[in-house]
């Protein structure tokens, strides 16, 4: 595809060739012919300045258009990067909300377990009292894992905020 600048540059080249031809003719022309060649050269010079100005304007317009395209591309890249950040932000926000909800549910569950433990321990005391009244023993023995002991002693790294009632 031929651009406007290429068309103008072709016209400049044709005008330069015409000027060269007119200058060659001027070297051999005399009198009226020399005046005519001088007028042709003056006209061609004016045409050349006009074409060069037109080419410069087109080049500036083309450079401006390229600069606008570059600015638009940078703006699009920035907008895309911002959109990617916002998407990551949204994803992480949703994940954090789920984590907080899960932790609250776990905390509620652990708090309920302490209540259940208090109820079981009271029932064990009642069992022991009833068994003593009959003169027998009724031990309730359960091996307590170290992790459960750590929770009970408030030394769990995961359940620090949970306090027994």
C-alpha positions in Angstrom: 0.0 0.0 0.0 1.4 3.4 -1.0 1.3 6.0 1.7 0.7 9.7 1.2 4.3 10.4 2.1 5.5 8.0 -0.6 3.3 9.7 -3.2 4.6 13.2 -2.2 8.2 11.9 -2.2 7.7 10.5 -5.7 6.4 14.0 -6.7 9.5 15.6 -5.1 11.7 13.2 -7.0 9.9 14.0 -10.3 10.2 17.7 -9.5 13.9 17.4 -8.8 14.4 15.6 -12.1 12.4 18.4 -13.9 14.6 21.0 -12.1 17.8 19.1 -13.2 16.5 19.0 -16.7 15.7 22.7 -16.7 19.1 23.5 -15.3 20.8 21.5 -18.0 18.6 23.4 -20.6 19.6 26.7 -18.9 23.2 26.1 -19.6 22.6 26.2 -23.4 19.6 28.6 -23.5 19.9 32.2 -24.6 17.7 35.3 -24.4 13.9 34.6 -24.2 14.5 30.8 -23.8 16.7 31.6 -20.8 14.0 33.7 -19.2 11.4 31.0 -19.8 13.8 28.4 -18.2 14.4 30.8 -15.3 10.6 31.1 -14.8 10.3 27.3 -15.0 13.1 26.8 -12.5 11.4 29.4 -10.1 8.1 27.6 -10.5 9.7 24.2 -9.9 11.5 25.6 -6.8 8.2 26.9 -5.4 6.6 23.5 -6.1 9.5 21.8 -4.5 9.2 23.9 -1.3 5.5 23.3 -1.2 6.0 19.5 -1.7 8.7 19.4 1.0 6.4 21.3 3.4 3.6 18.9 2.6 5.9 15.9 3.2 7.1 17.4 6.5 3.4 18.0 7.5 2.5 14.4 6.6 5.6 13.1 8.5 4.6 15.1 11.5 1.0 13.9 11.3 2.3 10.3 10.9 4.6 10.8 13.9 1.7 12.2 15.9 -0.5 9.3 14.9 2.2 6.9 15.9 2.7 8.7 19.2 -1.1 8.5 19.8 -1.0 4.8 19.0 1.8 4.2 21.4 0.1 6.2 24.1 -3.1 4.2 23.5 -1.2 1.0 23.7 0.5 2.0 27.0 -2.8 3.0 28.4 -4.3 -0.3 27.3 -1.4 -2.2 28.9 -1.8 -0.2 32.1 -5.6 -0.8 32.1 -5.0 -4.6 31.5 -2.4 -4.7 34.4 -4.8 -2.8 36.7 -7.6 -5.3 35.8 -5.3 -8.2 36.5 -4.4 -6.7 39.9 -8.1 -6.1 40.7 -8.9 -9.7 39.7 -6.1 -11.0 42.0 -7.3 -8.6 44.7 -10.9 -9.9 44.4 -9.7 -13.5 44.5 -7.5 -13.0 47.5 -10.3 -11.1 49.3 -12.7 -13.9 48.7 -10.2 -16.5 49.9 -9.5 -14.4 53.0 -13.2 -14.1 53.7 -13.6 -17.9 53.4 -10.6 -18.4 55.7 -12.0 -16.1 58.4 -15.4 -17.8 58.2 -13.8 -21.2 58.5 -11.7 -20.1 61.4 -14.7 -18.6 63.2 -16.6 -21.9 62.6 -13.6 -23.8 64.0 -13.5 -21.5 67.0 -17.2 -22.0 67.6 -16.8 -25.7 67.3 -13.9 -25.8 69.7 -15.8 -23.6 72.2 -18.7 -26.0 72.0 -16.3 -28.9 72.6 -15.2 -27.2 75.8 -18.8 -27.1 76.9 -19.2 -30.7 76.0 -16.1 -31.6 77.9 -17.4 -29.8 81.0 -20.7 -31.8 80.7 -18.8 -35.1 80.3 -16.5 -34.3 83.2 -19.6 -33.5 85.4 -21.2 -36.8 84.3 -18.0 -38.7 85.1 -17.9 -37.1 88.6 -21.6 -38.1 89.1 -20.7 -41.7 87.9 -17.8 -41.9 90.4 -20.0 -40.7 93.2 -22.7 -43.2 92.3 -20.1 -46.0 92.0 -18.6 -45.1 95.4 -22.1 -45.2 96.9 -22.3 -48.8 95.7 -18.8 -49.6 96.8 -17.3 -50.1 93.3 -15.0 -48.3 91.0 -16.0 -47.1 87.5 -13.0 -45.4 86.0 -13.4 -43.6 82.7 -10.0 -43.8 81.0 -9.2 -42.3 77.7 -5.7 -41.8 76.3 -5.3 -38.1 75.6 -3.1 -37.3 72.6 -0.4 -34.7 73.1 -2.1 -32.2 70.7 -5.3 -32.3 72.8 -3.2 -31.8 76.0 -1.6 -28.8 74.4 -5.0 -27.3 73.6 -6.1 -28.0 77.2 -3.0 -26.3 78.5 -3.6 -23.4 76.1 -0.3 -24.2 74.3 -1.7 -25.0 70.9 -0.1 -22.8 68.2 -3.4 -23.0 66.3 -6.0 -22.3 69.0 -4.4 -19.5 71.1 -7.5 -17.4 71.1 -9.7 -20.1 72.5 -10.2 -19.9 76.3 -12.0 -22.5 78.3 -15.2 -21.2 79.9 
